[in-house]
């Protein structure tokens, strides 16, 4: 019995980072939710397990142990193949990056072949493991979360005090609208950005509160490096609402 499913999704991940993730079988198979790489074998393949535990209250957990082969390239696609040691379960997984440059989209395909028909949904199993289940319920949510983590990591920079004015103005032009914060263990400053320009600024330097253009000047006099971040305005809006009810 075969189960195959393919879907195109958009990801907010730099191509280089995505390529590294797809090249690592431990990282990529983690995204499937059911395949687990245990270790690398002496022959260069990977010892892996496929576990079907999607049904609540299951008394018998179905699992297959086998090997996953190193990733190969087929055009612009990363391709993984694997099979259980008893040959009863085989799978192919591919991620096509053909349209990555155009609109940040990737095409994910999972193909499962199993001799045990109930494993793929033929029979009495209510919640079988299928290719569609893996893509929709595991791979896509994983890729979205992975995108968020990469984006969050890319929104924080460690800068020298002498360079802080340059970085704040550069990020203001990129941000267009929002809040930029700058801090270390001694100071905390915030800049309101409108139209790519600094419209207001305020900073607390130990016990001294400073506003206006003097904030950047004071930051440049710091001895320790500063962390520059793009503030989460959603969280700020929530805090503003909470102030009204607390």
TORPA-4810 file (N, C-alpha, C, O; in nm, 3 decimals):
<nodes>
NODE_1_0.085_-0.119_0.000_0.000_0.000_0.000_0.089_0.124_0.000_0.189_0.130_0.072_X
NODE_2_0.051_0.223_-0.081_0.131_0.345_-0.092_0.050_0.467_-0.050_-0.069_0.477_-0.079_X
NODE_3_0.117_0.558_0.018_0.057_0.686_0.056_0.153_0.796_0.015_0.268_0.800_0.060_X
NODE_4_0.106_0.886_-0.072_0.192_0.992_-0.123_0.120_1.125_-0.116_0.001_1.135_-0.146_X
NODE_5_0.193_1.229_-0.075_0.132_1.361_-0.064_0.239_1.468_-0.089_0.354_1.453_-0.050_X
NODE_6_0.196_1.576_-0.154_0.287_1.686_-0.186_0.215_1.818_-0.163_0.096_1.831_-0.192_X
NODE_7_0.286_1.916_-0.110_0.228_2.048_-0.088_0.336_2.156_-0.097_0.450_2.136_-0.055_X
NODE_8_0.297_2.270_-0.154_0.387_2.384_-0.166_0.358_2.482_-0.053_0.243_2.518_-0.029_X
NODE_9_0.462_2.524_0.018_0.445_2.621_0.126_0.553_2.729_0.114_0.656_2.709_0.050_X
NODE_10_0.526_2.843_0.175_0.624_2.951_0.178_0.698_2.949_0.311_0.639_2.925_0.416_X
NODE_11_0.828_2.974_0.305_0.910_2.976_0.426_0.988_3.107_0.432_1.031_3.160_0.330_X
NODE_12_1.005_3.157_0.553_1.079_3.282_0.572_1.216_3.248_0.632_1.248_3.286_0.744_X
NODE_13_1.295_3.176_0.552_1.426_3.130_0.596_1.528_3.158_0.486_1.500_3.129_0.370_X
NODE_14_1.644_3.214_0.519_1.747_3.234_0.417_1.783_3.102_0.350_1.788_2.998_0.416_X
NODE_15_1.807_3.105_0.220_1.834_2.983_0.145_1.950_2.904_0.206_1.944_2.781_0.216_X
NODE_16_2.057_2.974_0.246_2.173_2.906_0.302_2.139_2.829_0.428_2.188_2.717_0.447_X
NODE_17_2.057_2.887_0.515_2.016_2.821_0.638_1.928_2.700_0.606_1.944_2.594_0.667_X
NODE_18_1.836_2.716_0.511_1.747_2.607_0.473_1.826_2.491_0.415_1.797_2.375_0.446_X
NODE_19_1.924_2.520_0.331_2.007_2.415_0.271_2.081_2.336_0.379_2.089_2.214_0.370_X
NODE_20_2.134_2.405_0.480_2.203_2.336_0.589_2.108_2.245_0.665_2.144_2.133_0.702_X
NODE_21_1.987_2.292_0.689_1.889_2.212_0.761_1.850_2.088_0.682_1.842_1.978_0.736_X
NODE_22_1.825_2.106_0.551_1.784_1.995_0.467_1.897_1.896_0.444_1.871_1.779_0.413_X
NODE_23_2.021_1.939_0.458_2.135_1.851_0.438_2.163_1.764_0.559_2.241_1.669_0.551_X
NODE_24_2.101_1.796_0.671_2.124_1.723_0.796_2.006_1.629_0.821_1.897_1.676_0.852_X
NODE_25_2.026_1.497_0.808_1.914_1.403_0.825_1.849_1.410_0.963_1.729_1.391_0.976_X
NODE_26_1.928_1.437_1.066_1.871_1.446_1.201_1.775_1.564_1.211_1.669_1.553_1.273_X
NODE_27_1.813_1.677_1.151_1.727_1.795_1.154_1.604_1.776_1.068_1.492_1.803_1.112_X
NODE_28_1.623_1.730_0.943_1.510_1.719_0.852_1.409_1.615_0.899_1.288_1.642_0.900_X
NODE_29_1.456_1.496_0.937_1.363_1.391_0.977_1.293_1.424_1.108_1.183_1.375_1.134_X
NODE_30_1.355_1.508_1.190_1.288_1.555_1.311_1.159_1.628_1.276_1.061_1.622_1.351_X
NODE_31_1.159_1.696_1.162_1.042_1.772_1.119_0.924_1.683_1.084_0.811_1.730_1.082_X
NODE_32_0.949_1.555_1.055_0.840_1.466_1.013_0.753_1.420_1.130_0.640_1.376_1.109_X
NODE_33_0.805_1.430_1.252_0.726_1.392_1.368_0.720_1.243_1.396_0.680_1.204_1.505_X
NODE_34_0.758_1.160_1.300_0.750_1.014_1.318_0.881_0.943_1.289_0.904_0.833_1.340_X
NODE_35_0.967_1.003_1.208_1.097_0.944_1.180_1.199_1.000_1.280_1.203_1.121_1.304_X
NODE_36_1.280_0.912_1.336_1.382_0.953_1.432_1.515_0.892_1.392_1.526_0.770_1.379_X
NODE_37_1.617_0.976_1.373_1.752_0.926_1.345_1.820_0.898_1.478_1.827_0.985_1.564_X
NODE_38_1.870_0.776_1.495_1.932_0.735_1.621_2.083_0.759_1.619_2.138_0.816_1.713_X
NODE_39_2.148_0.716_1.512_2.293_0.739_1.500_2.337_0.707_1.359_2.262_0.649_1.280_X
NODE_40_2.461_0.745_1.328_2.518_0.715_1.198_2.582_0.577_1.203_2.653_0.544_1.298_X
NODE_41_2.558_0.496_1.100_2.612_0.361_1.093_2.751_0.362_1.029_2.791_0.460_0.966_X
NODE_42_2.823_0.251_1.046_2.957_0.240_0.990_2.957_0.247_0.838_3.056_0.288_0.777_X
NODE_43_2.846_0.207_0.776_2.839_0.208_0.629_2.803_0.346_0.572_2.790_0.361_0.451_X
NODE_44_2.788_0.445_0.660_2.757_0.580_0.615_2.609_0.612_0.616_2.571_0.728_0.604_X
NODE_45_2.525_0.509_0.630_2.381_0.532_0.641_2.346_0.566_0.786_2.434_0.573_0.872_X
NODE_46_2.216_0.587_0.812_2.173_0.628_0.945_2.071_0.530_1.002_1.972_0.497_0.936_X
NODE_47_2.096_0.484_1.125_1.999_0.401_1.194_1.881_0.489_1.233_1.898_0.593_1.295_X
NODE_48_1.761_0.446_1.195_1.643_0.529_1.218_1.524_0.444_1.259_1.523_0.322_1.241_X
NODE_49_1.425_0.510_1.316_1.301_0.443_1.355_1.183_0.523_1.304_1.186_0.646_1.301_X
NODE_50_1.079_0.451_1.264_0.952_0.514_1.225_0.848_0.467_1.324_0.822_0.347_1.336_X
NODE_51_0.788_0.561_1.395_0.694_0.528_1.502_0.555_0.580_1.468_0.540_0.697_1.431_X
NODE_52_0.456_0.495_1.480_0.318_0.534_1.458_0.246_0.537_1.592_0.205_0.434_1.644_X
NODE_53_0.232_0.657_1.649_0.167_0.671_1.780_0.063_0.781_1.777_0.042_0.851_1.877_X
NODE_54_-0.003_0.797_1.662_-0.094_0.911_1.647_-0.232_0.888_1.706_-0.309_0.983_1.720_X
NODE_55_-0.266_0.766_1.741_-0.399_0.741_1.795_-0.398_0.745_1.947_-0.319_0.674_2.011_X
NODE_56_-0.485_0.826_2.006_-0.496_0.833_2.150_-0.548_0.701_2.204_-0.639_0.640_2.147_X
NODE_57_-0.490_0.658_2.314_-0.537_0.535_2.376_-0.487_0.410_2.307_-0.535_0.300_2.336_X
NODE_58_-0.390_0.423_2.216_-0.339_0.305_2.146_-0.270_0.213_2.248_-0.190_0.259_2.329_X
NODE_59_-0.303_0.084_2.244_-0.242_-0.011_2.335_-0.118_-0.076_2.274_-0.032_-0.126_2.345_X
NODE_60_-0.111_-0.074_2.141_0.003_-0.132_2.072_0.068_-0.024_1.986_0.008_0.026_1.892_X
NODE_61_0.190_0.009_2.019_0.261_0.110_1.941_0.336_0.043_1.828_0.420_-0.044_1.851_X
NODE_62_0.306_0.083_1.705_0.371_0.024_1.589_0.498_0.100_1.557_0.497_0.223_1.551_X
NODE_63_0.605_0.030_1.536_0.731_0.095_1.501_0.812_0.007_1.408_0.803_-0.116_1.411_X
NODE_64_0.891_0.072_1.326_0.979_0.003_1.233_1.119_0.059_1.250_1.137_0.181_1.260_X
NODE_65_1.217_-0.029_1.253_1.357_0.015_1.258_1.422_-0.015_1.124_1.397_-0.119_1.063_X
NODE_66_1.506_0.076_1.081_1.571_0.056_0.953_1.683_0.156_0.933_1.742_0.204_1.030_X
NODE_67_1.711_0.186_0.809_1.819_0.279_0.779_1.775_0.384_0.678_1.695_0.358_0.588_X
NODE_68_1.829_0.503_0.696_1.806_0.614_0.605_1.937_0.641_0.533_2.044_0.646_0.594_X
NODE_69_1.929_0.658_0.403_2.048_0.681_0.323_2.084_0.830_0.322_1.996_0.914_0.340_X
NODE_70_2.211_0.863_0.301_2.251_1.004_0.296_2.171_1.080_0.190_2.130_1.022_0.089_X
NODE_71_2.149_1.207_0.214_2.070_1.289_0.123_2.137_1.295_-0.015_2.260_1.300_-0.025_X
NODE_72_2.056_1.295_-0.119_2.104_1.310_-0.255_2.033_1.429_-0.318_1.931_1.477_-0.267_X
NODE_73_2.087_1.477_-0.430_2.028_1.589_-0.502_1.972_1.541_-0.635_2.038_1.465_-0.707_X
NODE_74_1.851_1.585_-0.666_1.789_1.559_-0.796_1.744_1.693_-0.850_1.635_1.741_-0.818_X
NODE_75_1.828_1.755_-0.931_1.799_1.890_-0.976_1.812_1.986_-0.859_1.918_1.996_-0.799_X
NODE_76_1.704_2.055_-0.827_1.704_2.148_-0.713_1.636_2.086_-0.591_1.599_2.158_-0.498_X
NODE_77_1.620_1.955_-0.590_1.550_1.887_-0.480_1.646_1.810_-0.390_1.740_1.745_-0.438_X
NODE_78_1.622_1.818_-0.260_1.691_1.735_-0.162_1.607_1.609_-0.144_1.488_1.618_-0.116_X
NODE_79_1.669_1.492_-0.159_1.594_1.367_-0.157_1.649_1.273_-0.050_1.770_1.249_-0.044_X
NODE_80_1.558_1.221_0.033_1.593_1.120_0.133_1.519_0.990_0.101_1.403_0.992_0.062_X
NODE_81_1.590_0.878_0.120_1.528_0.746_0.104_1.562_0.662_0.226_1.668_0.676_0.286_X
NODE_82_1.469_0.574_0.261_1.494_0.486_0.373_1.404_0.364_0.366_1.305_0.362_0.292_X
NODE_83_1.439_0.262_0.442_1.357_0.141_0.447_1.382_0.068_0.577_1.489_0.079_0.637_X
NODE_84_1.280_-0.006_0.621_1.294_-0.083_0.744_1.380_-0.206_0.715_1.391_-0.250_0.600_X
NODE_85_1.440_-0.261_0.819_1.527_-0.378_0.800_1.450_-0.498_0.747_1.507_-0.582_0.677_X
NODE_86_1.322_-0.507_0.781_1.243_-0.620_0.732_1.179_-0.592_0.596_1.104_-0.674_0.543_X
NODE_87_1.209_-0.474_0.539_1.162_-0.434_0.405_1.010_-0.411_0.399_0.955_-0.395_0.290_X
NODE_88_0.942_-0.409_0.513_0.797_-0.390_0.512_0.756_-0.243_0.502_0.641_-0.213_0.471_X
NODE_89_0.848_-0.153_0.527_0.819_-0.010_0.520_0.932_0.060_0.444_1.050_0.042_0.474_X
NODE_90_0.892_0.141_0.344_0.988_0.218_0.266_0.937_0.361_0.253_0.816_0.384_0.252_X
NODE_91_1.027_0.454_0.242_0.982_0.592_0.227_1.078_0.672_0.140_1.197_0.643_0.131_X
NODE_92_1.021_0.775_0.077_1.098_0.875_0.004_1.048_1.011_0.048_0.927_1.032_0.063_X
NODE_93_1.139_1.103_0.068_1.101_1.240_0.104_1.185_1.336_0.021_1.306_1.318_0.008_X
NODE_94_1.121_1.437_-0.034_1.196_1.535_-0.113_1.145_1.676_-0.085_1.028_1.698_-0.055_X
NODE_95_1.237_1.771_-0.095_1.204_1.912_-0.081_1.264_1.985_-0.201_1.386_1.989_-0.218_X
NODE_96_1.177_2.041_-0.284_1.218_2.108_-0.407_1.230_2.258_-0.383_1.135_2.322_-0.338_X
NODE_97_1.347_2.314_-0.414_1.372_2.456_-0.393_1.363_2.537_-0.522_1.415_2.649_-0.529_X
NODE_98_1.299_2.482_-0.625_1.294_2.548_-0.756_1.243_2.691_-0.750_1.294_2.779_-0.820_X
NODE_99_1.141_2.714_-0.665_1.078_2.846_-0.662_1.122_2.929_-0.542_1.061_3.031_-0.511_X
NODE_100_1.229_2.885_-0.475_1.276_2.957_-0.356_1.314_3.101_-0.389_1.280_3.192_-0.314_X
NODE_101_1.384_3.120_-0.499_1.429_3.255_-0.536_1.313_3.344_-0.578_1.320_3.466_-0.562_X
NODE_102_1.208_3.283_-0.633_1.095_3.361_-0.685_1.004_3.412_-0.575_0.976_3.532_-0.568_X
NODE_103_0.957_3.322_-0.490_0.861_3.364_-0.387_0.879_3.293_-0.253_0.785_3.283_-0.174_X
NODE_104_1.001_3.243_-0.227_1.031_3.175_-0.100_0.944_3.052_-0.076_0.916_3.019_0.039_X
NODE_105_0.902_2.985_-0.181_0.819_2.865_-0.164_0.901_2.740_-0.188_0.995_2.739_-0.268_X
NODE_106_0.865_2.633_-0.119_0.928_2.502_-0.137_0.818_2.398_-0.154_0.707_2.413_-0.103_X
NODE_107_0.850_2.292_-0.226_0.754_2.184_-0.251_0.798_2.062_-0.171_0.904_2.004_-0.198_X
NODE_108_0.717_2.022_-0.074_0.749_1.908_0.013_0.669_1.786_-0.033_0.547_1.794_-0.048_X
NODE_109_0.738_1.674_-0.055_0.672_1.551_-0.098_0.714_1.436_-0.007_0.833_1.416_0.017_X
NODE_110_0.617_1.362_0.043_0.643_1.242_0.123_0.575_1.125_0.053_0.460_1.134_0.012_X
NODE_111_0.648_1.014_0.041_0.595_0.893_-0.023_0.624_0.774_0.068_0.740_0.740_0.091_X
NODE_112_0.518_0.712_0.120_0.531_0.596_0.209_0.478_0.472_0.141_0.374_0.476_0.075_X
NODE_113_0.549_0.361_0.156_0.503_0.232_0.104_0.514_0.131_0.217_0.621_0.114_0.275_X
NODE_114_0.403_0.064_0.249_0.402_-0.030_0.360_0.327_-0.157_0.323_0.222_-0.153_0.259_X
NODE_115_0.383_-0.271_0.364_0.314_-0.398_0.344_0.197_-0.412_0.440_0.098_-0.478_0.410_X
NODE_116_0.210_-0.349_0.558_0.103_-0.350_0.658_0.001_-0.243_0.620_0.023_-0.125_0.643_X
NODE_117_-0.111_-0.284_0.561_-0.209_-0.189_0.510_-0.269_-0.102_0.620_-0.299_0.015_0.596_X
NODE_118_-0.287_-0.158_0.739_-0.349_-0.080_0.846_-0.260_0.037_0.888_-0.308_0.138_0.939_X
NODE_119_-0.130_0.022_0.866_-0.037_0.128_0.903_-0.064_0.254_0.823_-0.041_0.365_0.871_X
NODE_120_-0.111_0.237_0.700_-0.139_0.352_0.613_-0.288_0.382_0.602_-0.330_0.459_0.515_X
NODE_121_-0.368_0.323_0.691_-0.507_0.363_0.696_-0.607_0.267_0.635_-0.726_0.299_0.628_X
NODE_122_-0.563_0.150_0.592_-0.657_0.051_0.538_-0.687_-0.047_0.650_-0.600_-0.124_0.691_X
NODE_123_-0.808_-0.045_0.700_-0.844_-0.132_0.811_-0.914_-0.054_0.920_-0.989_0.039_0.892_X
NODE_124_-0.889_-0.092_1.045_-0.963_-0.036_1.157_-0.890_0.079_1.227_-0.943_0.135_1.323_X
NODE_125_-0.772_0.114_1.183_-0.698_0.221_1.250_-0.766_0.355_1.226_-0.787_0.393_1.111_X
NODE_126_-0.802_0.426_1.332_-0.874_0.553_1.318_-0.783_0.667_1.272_-0.822_0.748_1.189_X
NODE_127_-0.664_0.671_1.325_-0.573_0.781_1.293_-0.441_0.725_1.240_-0.342_0.721_1.313_X
NODE_128_-0.440_0.681_1.116_-0.320_0.619_1.060_-0.212_0.721_1.030_-0.241_0.840_1.016_X
NODE_129_-0.091_0.675_1.020_0.016_0.761_0.974_0.013_0.757_0.821_0.028_0.651_0.761_X
NODE_130_-0.006_0.871_0.761_-0.009_0.882_0.615_0.086_0.992_0.572_0.130_1.073_0.654_X
NODE_131_0.116_0.995_0.443_0.203_1.100_0.391_0.141_1.237_0.414_0.210_1.332_0.449_X
NODE_132_0.010_1.248_0.394_-0.058_1.376_0.415_-0.050_1.418_0.561_-0.029_1.536_0.591_X
NODE_133_-0.067_1.322_0.652_-0.058_1.352_0.795_0.081_1.406_0.830_0.092_1.505_0.903_X
NODE_134_0.185_1.344_0.778_0.321_1.387_0.807_0.346_1.529_0.757_0.402_1.612_0.829_X
NODE_135_0.303_1.557_0.634_0.327_1.689_0.576_0.246_1.797_0.647_0.301_1.898_0.690_X
NODE_136_0.115_1.775_0.660_0.026_1.877_0.715_0.042_1.895_0.866_0.041_2.008_0.915_X
NODE_137_0.055_1.785_0.939_0.054_1.793_1.085_0.192_1.807_1.148_0.204_1.841_1.266_X
NODE_138_0.295_1.782_1.070_0.429_1.787_1.129_0.527_1.876_1.051_0.581_1.972_1.106_X
NODE_139_0.549_1.845_0.923_0.651_1.918_0.847_0.617_2.066_0.835_0.701_2.152_0.861_X
NODE_140_0.494_2.097_0.794_0.456_2.237_0.775_0.460_2.316_0.906_0.518_2.424_0.908_X
NODE_141_0.401_2.265_1.018_0.414_2.338_1.144_0.560_2.355_1.187_0.598_2.460_1.240_X
NODE_142_0.642_2.252_1.165_0.784_2.262_1.200_0.852_2.372_1.121_0.928_2.451_1.177_X
NODE_143_0.827_2.377_0.990_0.890_2.477_0.905_0.847_2.618_0.944_0.927_2.711_0.940_X
NODE_144_0.721_2.634_0.981_0.672_2.766_1.024_0.741_2.809_1.153_0.782_2.924_1.167_X
NODE_145_0.754_2.716_1.247_0.821_2.748_1.374_0.969_2.775_1.350_1.026_2.866_1.410_X
NODE_146_1.030_2.696_1.262_1.170_2.715_1.229_1.192_2.853_1.168_1.290_2.921_1.199_X
NODE_147_1.100_2.895_1.082_1.107_3.028_1.021_1.101_3.137_1.127_1.175_3.234_1.122_X
NODE_148_1.011_3.119_1.225_0.996_3.218_1.332_1.124_3.228_1.415_1.166_3.338_1.451_X
NODE_149_1.184_3.114_1.446_1.307_3.114_1.526_1.421_3.183_1.453_1.497_3.259_1.513_X
NODE_150_1.432_3.158_1.323_1.537_3.222_1.244_1.513_3.372_1.237_1.606_3.451_1.248_X
NODE_151_1.386_3.411_1.220_1.353_3.553_1.212_1.382_3.623_1.345_1.434_3.735_1.347_X
NODE_152_1.348_3.556_1.456_1.374_3.615_1.587_1.524_3.631_1.611_1.568_3.732_1.667_X
NODE_153_1.602_3.532_1.569_1.747_3.539_1.586_1.806_3.651_1.501_1.908_3.710_1.537_X
NODE_154_1.740_3.678_1.388_1.791_3.781_1.297_1.748_3.921_1.338_1.785_4.019_1.272_X
NODE_155_1.670_3.933_1.446_1.620_4.062_1.489_1.693_4.113_1.614_1.643_4.201_1.684_X
NODE_156_1.809_4.057_1.641_1.889_4.099_1.755_2.035_4.110_1.712_2.089_4.018_1.649_X
NODE_157_2.098_4.221_1.746_2.236_4.245_1.705_2.317_4.297_1.822_2.269_4.379_1.900_X
NODE_158_2.441_4.250_1.834_2.534_4.298_1.935_2.627_4.400_1.868_2.701_4.365_1.776_X
NODE_159_2.622_4.524_1.913_2.696_4.631_1.845_2.788_4.705_1.943_2.762_4.710_2.063_X
NODE_160_2.895_4.760_1.889_2.983_4.846_1.967_2.915_4.981_1.990_2.845_5.030_1.902_X
NODE_161_2.936_5.042_2.107_2.873_5.171_2.136_2.898_5.277_2.028_2.808_5.355_1.996_X
NODE_162_3.018_5.281_1.973_3.050_5.382_1.873_2.970_5.363_1.743_2.956_5.456_1.665_X
NODE_163_2.919_5.240_1.721_2.844_5.211_1.598_2.693_5.215_1.618_2.618_5.194_1.523_X
NODE_164_2.647_5.241_1.740_2.505_5.227_1.769_2.418_5.323_1.688_2.311_5.284_1.642_X
NODE_165_2.462_5.446_1.668_2.383_5.543_1.591_2.365_5.496_1.447_2.257_5.507_1.390_X
NODE_166_2.473_5.443_1.389_2.468_5.393_1.252_2.369_5.278_1.239_2.291_5.273_1.144_X
NODE_167_2.372_5.185_1.336_2.283_5.069_1.331_2.137_5.108_1.354_2.048_5.056_1.286_X
NODE_168_2.113_5.197_1.447_1.975_5.238_1.474_1.914_5.303_1.350_1.800_5.273_1.314_X
NODE_169_1.988_5.391_1.285_1.936_5.459_1.165_1.918_5.361_1.049_1.821_5.371_0.974_X
NODE_170_2.010_5.266_1.035_2.000_5.167_0.929_1.878_5.078_0.949_1.803_5.052_0.855_X
NODE_171_1.858_5.031_1.072_1.744_4.945_1.101_1.613_5.023_1.094_1.509_4.967_1.060_X
NODE_172_1.617_5.151_1.125_1.497_5.235_1.115_1.448_5.241_0.971_1.328_5.232_0.945_X
NODE_173_1.540_5.255_0.877_1.503_5.260_0.735_1.444_5.128_0.689_1.352_5.126_0.607_X
NODE_174_1.497_5.017_0.741_1.446_4.884_0.704_1.311_4.857_0.769_1.223_4.797_0.708_X
NODE_175_1.296_4.900_0.895_1.175_4.871_0.972_1.055_4.954_0.926_0.942_4.906_0.927_X
NODE_176_1.079_5.078_0.886_0.974_5.172_0.844_0.889_5.218_0.961_0.886_5.338_0.992_X
NODE_177_0.819_5.126_1.027_0.733_5.160_1.141_0.758_5.060_1.253_0.768_4.940_1.230_X
NODE_178_0.769_5.112_1.377_0.786_5.021_1.489_0.872_5.079_1.600_0.889_5.201_1.611_X
NODE_179_0.926_4.989_1.681_1.008_5.029_1.796_1.141_4.954_1.792_1.144_4.833_1.771_X
NODE_180_1.250_5.027_1.812_1.382_4.967_1.824_1.430_4.989_1.967_1.423_5.101_2.019_X
NODE_181_1.479_4.884_2.030_1.532_4.897_2.166_1.683_4.871_2.164_1.733_4.791_2.085_X
NODE_182_1.753_4.939_2.254_1.898_4.921_2.270_1.926_4.910_2.419_1.879_4.992_2.498_X
NODE_183_2.003_4.807_2.459_2.026_4.790_2.602_2.152_4.709_2.631_2.203_4.637_2.546_X
NODE_184_2.199_4.723_2.752_2.296_4.633_2.814_2.260_4.628_2.962_2.149_4.664_2.999_X
NODE_185_2.351_4.584_3.046_2.315_4.569_3.188_2.299_4.703_3.259_2.244_4.708_3.369_X
NODE_186_2.345_4.812_3.198_2.339_4.943_3.264_2.236_5.038_3.206_2.190_5.129_3.275_X
NODE_187_2.199_5.020_3.080_2.111_5.117_3.014_2.001_5.046_2.936_2.012_4.929_2.900_X
NODE_188_1.893_5.122_2.914_1.783_5.072_2.830_1.725_5.192_2.755_1.683_5.290_2.817_X
NODE_189_1.723_5.183_2.623_1.672_5.293_2.541_1.575_5.240_2.437_1.586_5.125_2.392_X
NODE_190_1.479_5.324_2.399_1.380_5.286_2.298_1.365_5.399_2.197_1.369_5.517_2.232_X
NODE_191_1.348_5.361_2.069_1.333_5.457_1.960_1.205_5.427_1.884_1.185_5.315_1.836_X
NODE_192_1.118_5.527_1.872_0.996_5.512_1.794_1.026_5.547_1.649_1.078_5.655_1.619_X
NODE_193_0.992_5.454_1.558_1.024_5.472_1.417_0.896_5.496_1.336_0.800_5.419_1.347_X
NODE_194_0.896_5.600_1.258_0.785_5.630_1.167_0.842_5.673_1.033_0.929_5.760_1.027_X
NODE_195_0.794_5.611_0.926_0.843_5.646_0.793_0.991_5.623_0.775_1.056_5.691_0.695_X
NODE_196_1.046_5.527_0.849_1.188_5.497_0.838_1.279_5.593_0.912_1.401_5.586_0.899_X
NODE_197_1.221_5.684_0.990_1.299_5.784_1.064_1.270_5.775_1.214_1.164_5.729_1.255_X
NODE_198_1.367_5.819_1.295_1.348_5.824_1.440_1.260_5.943_1.474_1.297_6.058_1.450_X
NODE_199_1.142_5.917_1.531_1.049_6.024_1.566_1.053_6.060_1.714_1.022_6.173_1.752_X
NODE_200_1.092_5.966_1.797_1.101_5.992_1.941_1.197_5.891_2.002_1.210_5.779_1.953_X
NODE_201_1.263_5.931_2.110_1.356_5.840_2.176_1.363_5.871_2.325_1.347_5.986_2.368_X
NODE_202_1.386_5.767_2.401_1.395_5.781_2.546_1.488_5.673_2.599_1.489_5.561_2.548_X
NODE_203_1.565_5.707_2.701_1.657_5.608_2.757_1.679_5.627_2.905_1.682_5.739_2.955_X
NODE_204_1.694_5.515_2.974_1.724_5.520_3.117_1.867_5.471_3.137_1.899_5.356_3.108_X
NODE_205_1.952_5.559_3.185_2.093_5.531_3.206_2.118_5.525_3.355_2.138_5.627_3.422_X
NODE_206_2.117_5.403_3.406_2.116_5.381_3.551_1.994_5.452_3.609_1.882_5.406_3.585_X
NODE_207_2.008_5.558_3.683_1.890_5.626_3.739_1.856_5.755_3.665_1.769_5.830_3.710_X
NODE_208_1.922_5.780_3.555_1.902_5.905_3.481_1.817_5.881_3.356_1.851_5.796_3.274_X
NODE_209_1.708_5.956_3.341_1.621_5.945_3.225_1.656_6.054_3.124_1.660_6.172_3.159_X
NODE_210_1.681_6.015_2.999_1.719_6.108_2.893_1.626_6.089_2.775_1.587_5.976_2.743_X
NODE_211_1.590_6.198_2.709_1.504_6.190_2.590_1.567_6.268_2.475_1.662_6.344_2.493_X
NODE_212_1.511_6.246_2.355_1.556_6.322_2.238_1.689_6.275_2.181_1.729_6.160_2.200_X
NODE_213_1.756_6.366_2.112_1.882_6.334_2.044_1.994_6.293_2.139_2.089_6.226_2.099_X
NODE_214_1.982_6.335_2.265_2.088_6.303_2.362_2.096_6.153_2.391_2.198_6.106_2.443_X
NODE_215_1.990_6.079_2.359_1.990_5.935_2.388_2.100_5.865_2.309_2.178_5.788_2.365_X
NODE_216_2.107_5.890_2.178_2.210_5.827_2.096_2.350_5.870_2.140_2.442_5.789_2.144_X
NODE_217_2.364_5.998_2.173_2.495_6.049_2.217_2.540_5.977_2.344_2.656_5.939_2.358_X
NODE_218_2.445_5.959_2.437_2.478_5.891_2.563_2.509_5.744_2.540_2.598_5.689_2.605_X
NODE_219_2.437_5.679_2.449_2.465_5.538_2.419_2.605_5.519_2.363_2.672_5.420_2.393_X
NODE_220_2.651_5.613_2.283_2.783_5.604_2.222_2.895_5.616_2.325_3.010_5.584_2.296_X
NODE_221_2.861_5.663_2.444_2.961_5.679_2.550_2.972_5.556_2.640_3.054_5.551_2.732_X
NODE_222_2.887_5.455_2.613_2.890_5.334_2.695_3.021_5.258_2.676_3.083_5.265_2.570_X
NODE_223_3.062_5.187_2.779_3.186_5.109_2.775_3.161_4.967_2.724_3.246_4.909_2.656_X
NODE_224_3.044_4.911_2.757_3.014_4.773_2.719_2.930_4.770_2.591_2.864_4.868_2.556_X
NODE_225_2.935_4.656_2.523_2.859_4.641_2.399_2.709_4.648_2.426_2.663_4.623_2.537_X
NODE_226_2.635_4.683_2.322_2.490_4.703_2.333_2.415_4.603_2.247_2.461_4.565_2.139_X
NODE_227_2.299_4.561_2.295_2.212_4.472_2.218_2.103_4.557_2.153_2.029_4.628_2.222_X
NODE_228_2.092_4.549_2.022_1.988_4.622_1.947_1.884_4.522_1.901_1.917_4.420_1.840_X
NODE_229_1.756_4.550_1.928_1.648_4.458_1.894_1.530_4.531_1.834_1.507_4.649_1.861_X
NODE_230_1.454_4.459_1.752_1.326_4.508_1.702_1.220_4.464_1.801_1.203_4.344_1.822_X
NODE_231_1.150_4.556_1.862_1.053_4.523_1.966_0.930_4.454_1.906_0.889_4.484_1.794_X
NODE_232_0.873_4.362_1.984_0.749_4.294_1.946_0.632_4.386_1.982_0.591_4.392_2.098_X
NODE_233_0.580_4.458_1.883_0.472_4.554_1.910_0.343_4.485_1.952_0.260_4.545_2.021_X
NODE_234_0.325_4.359_1.912_0.206_4.285_1.955_0.207_4.268_2.106_0.105_4.289_2.172_X
NODE_235_0.322_4.229_2.160_0.334_4.213_2.305_0.314_4.346_2.376_0.255_4.351_2.484_X
NODE_236_0.364_4.454_2.315_0.347_4.586_2.375_0.200_4.626_2.379_0.155_4.686_2.476_X
NODE_237_0.127_4.595_2.273_-0.017_4.625_2.270_-0.092_4.548_2.377_-0.184_4.599_2.440_X
NODE_238_-0.050_4.422_2.398_-0.114_4.340_2.501_-0.090_4.400_2.639_-0.181_4.407_2.722_X
NODE_239_0.035_4.445_2.663_0.067_4.506_2.792_-0.014_4.633_2.814_-0.056_4.662_2.926_X
NODE_240_-0.036_4.709_2.708_-0.114_4.833_2.719_-0.258_4.802_2.758_-0.318_4.874_2.838_X
NODE_241_-0.312_4.694_2.702_-0.449_4.653_2.737_-0.454_4.604_2.881_-0.548_4.635_2.954_X
NODE_242_-0.352_4.528_2.922_-0.351_4.475_3.057_-0.346_4.585_3.162_-0.404_4.572_3.270_X
NODE_243_-0.277_4.695_3.131_-0.269_4.807_3.225_-0.407_4.862_3.258_-0.428_4.915_3.367_X
NODE_244_-0.501_4.849_3.165_-0.635_4.903_3.186_-0.718_4.817_3.280_-0.815_4.864_3.340_X
NODE_245_-0.680_4.690_3.294_-0.763_4.601_3.376_-0.694_4.557_3.505_-0.759_4.500_3.593_X
NODE_246_-0.564_4.582_3.516_-0.492_4.539_3.637_-0.490_4.649_3.742_-0.434_4.630_3.850_X
</nodes>
